[in-house]
Amino acid sequence: MKHARLSGSNAHRWMRCPGSVNLEAKCPKGSSEFAREGTAAHALAAECLTKGVEPASLVGTTLELGERDGTYKVDADMAEHVAKYVGQVREWAEEGHLLVEQSVPIEHLTGEDDAESTADCIVISADGRHFRIADLKFGKGVEVLAESNEQLMIYALGALEIIRTMGWEPTEATLAICQPRVSAEPSEWRIAVKDLEAFGRRVLEAAKAVDLPDAPLAAGDKQCKFCNAKSICPALARKALETIAGELPDLTEPLEPQLAGAKDRELDNEEIGNCMAAIDLIEDWCRAIRAKVETELFAGRQVPGWKLVAGRRGNRKWRDETEADKALEEAGLKESDRFTRELISPSQALKKLDRARKAEIEALTIQAEGKPNVVPLNDKRPPLPLAALPTEFAVLGD
Ligand code: SF4
């Protein structure tokens, strides 16, 4: 399959920030262990759905993931989570016709010659009036929802082309995201085909903006979060620094003196709320800048004002535990003084037990109530009554 420059999976970024495509091209991304794990989970799911086998039966087998990702040995944890997705897809497939890992054209949406994406699963209803498009997300860090999900809407529009060549004319689609390590139930969203097609016209407009010679950069939470160009992006730097300083500092001059007054700014609660909303983005930017400086210095390139030095030494460890134990015994330490003994935690224990014993052991555990968290107003959880609030808080972003 031809690699699409404007991919469905990055549509949330290039549709909001057209300049990100060219900027990210300057920051090649290596394969991460998380990405390899996700690829392996997809390969396992496809194998099970196409061959009618259970993920558990493939524990211990090695999957070939291609040149970039090498091989991956299936473990019980992956099999357990993939089984939830496979079971759900099989249930949906009872509604009609199932297509697995189906290439779908997106050239008509992005204008890129022969561009395609891969839909994890498409189920077309028996009468062809409805189709479902589902995506397996194996990550557990950020929950992904189906509603208005640009990636799935693009895949759905690609799927529509295929379904029409099969002679059906659907009027509705359901987008579904299965994220088994985050939620037991899939996130689903129904949309009329005419609304999907209206979205498709917006995609085409956004794709044209990417090719403008001065394609604009537009920073924001959604598009910047996983953008590879964070460390070199002037738009993100401006947004972060403007939020901190209250006005845009001169980026060509040393920033420290210009930001010195920022900590003395007296903010009202509305301004504090606005700052809070920008914190995740600013923290992501800070991490990206730190990582970039380190990468440059390790590569032997100068970053004015910064250098590499030896870090603090690690904790001491025994070179040879048997030898150390013998020496300590000879030095007069009793066994109870030389060794610590600790019961494994409930989580460690539950992982080692079969289902039948889990309930019995679970009953022996206690769990402290969670501390109140500060979250955005659109969080799904109900707010705590103000009067009942203790004074200590943990603070979470959205
Ligand atoms: S960091 Fe944000 S603003 Fe900059 S290119 Fe990436 S998405 Fe666009």
Residues whose N, C-alpha, C, O or C-beta is under 5 A from the ligand:
A	BS01	SF4	C17 G19 S20 L23 L217 A218 A219 G220 Q223 C224 C227 A229 K230 C233 A235 L236
